[in-house]
Amino acid sequence: MRLFVCVILSVGGAGCVGAGRHAQSLELPGLPSVGQSAVIFAPGIVSTGDVFSSTFTPDGRSVVFTKFAPPRMILMSSTWIDGSWSAPVVLPFSGTFRDLDPSFSPDGRRLFFSSWRPTGPTAADTMNAADTWYVEREGSAWSAPVHVAGAVNGEDHDYYPSITRRGVLYFDSFRSRPRRRLVYRAESLPNGGFGSPEPLDAVINADSGASNLFVDADERYVVFGAIRPEGRGGVDLYISWRKGESWTAPHNLGDLVNTSATEFCPFVSRDGRYLYFTRASTVEGRTTRNVYVVRFDAIAGGR
């Protein structure tokens, strides 16, 4: 029997850019308008200077994010209740190990994440690298974490899972030789597992590589982080559209998103209206990490 633990989160539909039949973003106070630069999301509640990597339930009413609490990283959640975001709580399966990079499936019923947690009860089962895990939801309950079996999890770090409506898993990994952080894609199998991961086109895995890739629920586009010659200075966010079996040349998302700081960990609301991402800024030796939000539909471009 699968063990479930409870936490309150809301569930809604799924969506993608321009798909009006899917759940719409909440019209919340403080969200930026078209043409406005990215603003800090939920300052002082979610964004407290030590958080990164956010994902939202399909209805936009609950957010799960990573709290940086050395030596741990913790998955926390906040819910929009009575006109404000609730005080964040630690998800019941997190808090002991280094958990990061949460990512809801398009239907909101499965939460993927990266973790250094052990795969078994003995010392030999202790993880020396981050692997991909998931938990399932039934109502307000969470299952025990499940380690993704097969070739998706290699001997090196595997980060930032993102999954499509068909169950295709995208993630980035340091498994390549020579060692670079590249983005991979693994098809779903009838037994519920995943096939052998394949690296994405060189147009995405170019230059210094790519990381933190978010894939649209219908695989129409990807948003990812990279350092490229035309960038603003640090890691910038780029978009690439799928064209048959290949991808278009990545387009820098521009000055409303990217700065001389580091922009990473993208997530697009299910209706495609808002892009949430993390910005890490270092001033006088102190680094702050906060979640930002910007209107996405006006900067995403097209194929």
C-alpha positions as CSV (number, residue, x, y, z in Angstrom):
1,M,0.0,0.0,0.0
2,R,1.3,3.4,-0.9
3,L,1.7,5.8,2.1
4,F,0.3,9.2,1.6
5,V,0.8,12.3,3.8
6,C,-1.4,15.4,3.8
7,V,-0.8,19.0,2.9
8,I,-3.3,21.5,1.5
9,L,-2.8,22.5,-2.1
10,S,-5.4,23.3,-4.8
11,V,-5.7,21.4,-8.1
12,G,-6.8,22.8,-11.5
13,G,-6.4,22.1,-15.2
14,A,-3.4,22.4,-17.5
15,G,-2.4,24.7,-20.3
16,C,0.1,26.2,-22.6
17,V,0.7,29.5,-24.5
18,G,-2.4,30.8,-26.2
19,A,-4.6,27.8,-25.2
20,G,-7.7,29.4,-23.9
21,R,-9.4,26.1,-22.9
22,H,-6.9,25.7,-20.0
23,A,-6.9,27.2,-16.5
24,Q,-6.2,30.9,-16.4
25,S,-3.6,32.7,-14.3
26,L,-4.9,34.4,-11.1
27,E,-5.3,38.1,-11.5
28,L,-3.3,38.9,-8.4
29,P,-2.3,42.3,-7.1
30,G,1.3,43.2,-8.0
31,L,1.5,41.1,-11.1
32,P,3.3,43.0,-13.9
33,S,1.5,44.3,-17.0
34,V,2.6,43.9,-20.6
35,G,5.8,45.7,-21.2
36,Q,6.8,46.0,-17.6
37,S,10.1,44.6,-16.3
38,A,10.0,41.5,-14.1
39,V,9.0,42.1,-10.4
40,I,9.7,40.1,-7.3
41,F,7.0,37.6,-6.6
42,A,5.4,37.6,-3.2
43,P,8.2,39.6,-1.5
44,G,8.8,38.8,2.1
45,I,6.6,35.7,1.9
46,V,7.9,33.5,-0.8
47,S,10.8,35.6,-2.0
48,T,12.9,36.1,1.1
49,G,16.4,36.3,-0.5
50,D,17.1,32.6,-0.1
51,V,14.7,30.8,-2.5
52,F,14.8,29.6,-6.1
53,S,13.1,27.2,-8.5
54,S,9.3,27.6,-8.3
55,T,6.4,25.6,-9.8
56,F,2.7,26.2,-9.6
57,T,-0.4,24.1,-9.6
58,P,-2.4,24.4,-12.8
59,D,-4.8,26.8,-11.3
60,G,-2.0,29.1,-10.1
61,R,-3.3,29.0,-6.5
62,S,-0.4,27.1,-4.9
63,V,3.4,27.4,-5.5
64,V,6.1,25.0,-4.5
65,F,9.7,26.3,-4.3
66,T,13.1,25.6,-3.0
67,K,14.4,27.1,0.2
68,F,18.2,27.4,0.4
69,A,19.1,26.4,4.0
70,P,22.7,25.1,4.0
71,P,23.6,22.3,4.1
72,R,20.0,21.4,3.1
73,M,17.6,22.6,0.5
74,I,14.0,22.3,1.4
75,L,10.8,22.1,-0.7
76,M,8.1,24.5,0.7
77,S,4.6,25.5,-0.4
78,S,2.4,28.6,-0.2
79,T,-1.3,28.9,-1.2
80,W,-3.3,32.0,-2.2
81,I,-6.0,32.2,0.5
82,D,-8.3,35.2,1.2
83,G,-6.4,37.6,-0.9
84,S,-2.8,36.8,0.1
85,W,-0.2,34.1,-0.1
86,S,-0.1,32.0,3.0
87,A,3.0,31.5,5.2
88,P,5.1,28.9,3.5
89,V,5.2,25.4,5.0
90,V,7.7,22.6,4.5
91,L,6.3,19.8,2.3
92,P,5.9,16.7,4.5
93,F,8.3,14.5,2.6
94,S,11.0,17.2,2.5
95,G,13.3,18.9,5.1
96,T,15.8,16.1,5.9
97,F,17.8,15.8,2.6
98,R,18.8,18.2,-0.1
99,D,15.6,18.6,-2.2
100,L,15.3,21.1,-5.1
101,D,13.9,21.9,-8.5
102,P,10.2,21.0,-8.0
103,S,8.1,20.6,-11.2
104,F,4.4,19.8,-11.4
105,S,3.1,17.6,-14.2
106,P,0.6,19.4,-16.4
107,D,-2.3,17.9,-14.6
108,G,-0.9,18.8,-11.2
109,R,-1.1,15.2,-9.9
110,R,2.6,14.5,-9.8
111,L,5.5,16.6,-8.5
112,F,9.0,15.8,-9.8
113,F,12.1,17.1,-8.0
114,S,15.8,16.6,-7.7
115,S,17.3,15.1,-4.5
116,W,20.4,13.7,-2.8
117,R,18.2,11.5,-0.6
118,P,19.3,7.8,-0.3
119,T,17.6,5.2,-2.4
120,G,17.6,2.6,0.4
121,P,18.2,2.0,4.1
122,T,21.9,1.3,4.1
123,A,25.0,3.4,3.9
124,A,25.7,1.9,0.4
125,D,22.4,3.5,-0.8
126,T,23.5,7.0,0.1
127,M,23.5,9.3,-3.0
128,N,26.7,11.1,-4.0
129,A,24.8,13.0,-6.7
130,A,21.4,14.4,-7.3
131,D,18.8,12.2,-8.9
132,T,15.2,12.6,-10.2
133,W,12.3,11.7,-7.9
134,Y,8.6,12.3,-7.8
135,V,5.7,12.2,-5.4
136,E,2.0,11.7,-6.4
137,R,-1.0,13.5,-5.1
138,E,-4.4,12.2,-4.2
139,G,-6.6,15.1,-3.1
140,S,-4.6,16.9,-0.3
141,A,-2.2,13.9,0.3
142,W,1.3,13.2,-1.0
143,S,2.8,9.8,-1.6
144,A,6.2,8.7,-0.3
145,P,8.9,9.8,-2.7
146,V,9.6,7.5,-5.7
147,H,13.1,7.2,-7.2
148,V,12.8,7.3,-11.0
149,A,14.1,4.0,-12.3
150,G,16.2,3.4,-15.4
151,A,18.7,5.5,-17.4
152,V,17.1,8.8,-16.5
153,N,19.2,8.8,-13.3
154,G,22.9,8.4,-14.1
155,E,26.0,8.4,-12.0
156,D,26.4,12.2,-12.2
157,H,24.1,15.0,-11.1
158,D,20.7,15.1,-12.8
159,Y,18.7,18.3,-12.3
160,Y,15.6,20.3,-13.1
161,P,13.0,17.7,-14.4
162,S,10.1,19.0,-16.6
163,I,7.5,16.8,-18.1
164,T,5.0,17.1,-20.9
165,R,1.4,16.1,-21.2
166,R,2.4,12.9,-23.0
167,G,4.8,12.1,-20.2
168,V,8.1,13.0,-22.0
169,L,10.7,14.0,-19.4
170,Y,13.2,16.7,-20.0
171,F,16.1,17.3,-17.5
172,D,19.7,18.5,-17.4
173,S,22.7,16.5,-16.4
174,F,26.5,16.5,-16.1
175,R,26.8,13.0,-17.6
176,S,28.4,14.0,-20.8
177,R,32.1,13.5,-21.5
178,P,33.8,15.9,-21.6
179,R,31.8,17.0,-18.6
180,R,29.2,19.7,-19.5
181,R,25.8,20.5,-18.3
182,L,23.4,19.6,-21.1
183,V,19.7,19.1,-21.5
184,Y,18.2,15.7,-22.2
185,R,14.9,14.3,-23.4
186,A,13.5,10.8,-22.4
187,E,10.3,9.3,-24.0
188,S,7.7,7.7,-21.7
189,L,7.3,4.0,-21.9
190,P,4.1,1.9,-21.6
191,N,5.2,0.6,-18.3
192,G,5.3,4.1,-16.8
193,G,9.1,4.4,-17.0
194,F,11.3,6.3,-19.4
195,G,13.5,5.3,-22.3
196,S,17.1,6.2,-22.8
197,P,17.7,9.9,-22.6
198,E,19.0,11.7,-25.7
199,P,20.6,15.1,-25.7
200,L,18.7,17.9,-27.3
201,D,19.9,19.5,-30.5
202,A,23.3,21.3,-30.6
203,V,21.4,24.5,-31.2
204,I,20.2,24.3,-27.6
205,N,23.2,22.4,-26.1
206,A,25.6,24.9,-27.6
207,D,28.6,26.9,-26.4
208,S,28.8,26.4,-22.6
209,G,25.8,24.1,-22.6
210,A,22.2,24.6,-21.3
211,S,20.4,24.1,-18.0
212,N,17.1,24.6,-16.1
213,L,14.9,23.9,-19.1
214,F,11.1,24.3,-18.8
215,V,9.2,22.5,-21.5
216,D,5.7,23.5,-22.6
217,A,3.0,20.9,-21.8
218,D,2.5,20.2,-25.5
219,E,6.3,20.5,-26.4
220,R,5.8,23.5,-28.5
221,Y,8.6,25.5,-27.0
222,V,11.3,25.3,-24.3
223,V,12.7,28.0,-22.0
224,F,16.2,27.5,-20.6
225,G,19.2,29.1,-19.1
226,A,22.6,29.6,-20.9
227,I,25.6,31.8,-21.1
228,R,26.0,33.0,-24.7
229,P,28.0,35.7,-26.4
230,E,24.9,37.9,-26.9
231,G,23.8,37.6,-23.3
232,R,23.6,40.4,-20.6
233,G,26.5,39.1,-18.6
234,G,25.5,36.1,-16.5
235,V,23.2,33.2,-17.2
236,D,20.3,34.5,-19.4
237,L,16.9,32.9,-20.2
238,Y,16.2,31.9,-23.8
239,I,13.3,30.4,-25.7
240,S,13.3,28.0,-28.6
241,W,10.3,26.7,-30.6
242,R,10.0,23.1,-31.8
243,K,9.9,22.8,-35.6
244,G,9.3,19.2,-36.6
245,E,12.0,17.1,-35.0
246,S,14.4,20.1,-34.5
247,W,14.4,23.4,-32.6
248,T,14.6,27.0,-33.8
249,A,17.7,29.1,-32.9
250,P,17.2,30.2,-29.3
251,H,16.0,33.8,-28.8
252,N,17.2,35.8,-25.8
253,L,14.1,36.9,-23.8
254,G,15.4,40.4,-23.5
255,D,15.8,43.2,-21.1
256,L,12.4,42.7,-19.3
257,V,13.8,39.4,-18.0
258,N,17.6,39.3,-18.4
259,T,20.1,41.5,-16.6
260,S,23.8,41.3,-15.7
261,A,22.8,39.1,-12.8
262,T,21.9,35.4,-13.2
263,E,18.4,34.4,-14.4
264,F,17.5,30.7,-14.2
265,C,14.9,28.2,-13.1
266,P,12.0,29.2,-15.5
267,F,8.4,28.2,-15.2
268,V,5.5,29.4,-17.4
269,S,1.9,29.5,-16.1
270,R,-0.4,27.0,-17.7
271,D,-2.2,29.6,-19.8
272,G,1.1,31.0,-21.0
273,R,0.6,34.5,-19.7
274,Y,3.3,34.7,-17.0
275,L,6.9,33.6,-16.7
276,Y,8.3,32.9,-13.2
277,F,12.0,32.6,-12.8
278,T,14.8,33.0,-10.2
279,R,17.3,35.9,-10.2
280,A,20.5,35.6,-8.2
281,S,22.3,38.9,-7.5
282,T,25.6,39.4,-5.7
283,V,26.3,42.7,-4.0
284,E,29.4,43.2,-1.8
285,G,29.9,39.4,-1.5
286,R,26.3,38.7,-0.5
287,T,24.1,36.7,-2.9
288,T,20.3,36.9,-2.8
289,R,18.0,34.6,-4.7
290,N,14.4,35.6,-5.3
291,V,11.5,34.5,-7.6
292,Y,10.5,37.0,-10.2
293,V,7.5,37.2,-12.5
294,V,7.0,38.9,-15.9
295,R,4.3,38.8,-18.6
296,F,5.4,36.0,-21.0
297,D,2.9,36.2,-23.8
298,A,4.2,39.5,-25.0
299,I,7.9,38.4,-25.1
300,A,7.7,34.8,-26.1
301,G,7.6,35.5,-29.9
302,G,6.6,32.7,-32.2
303,R,7.8,30.1,-34.5
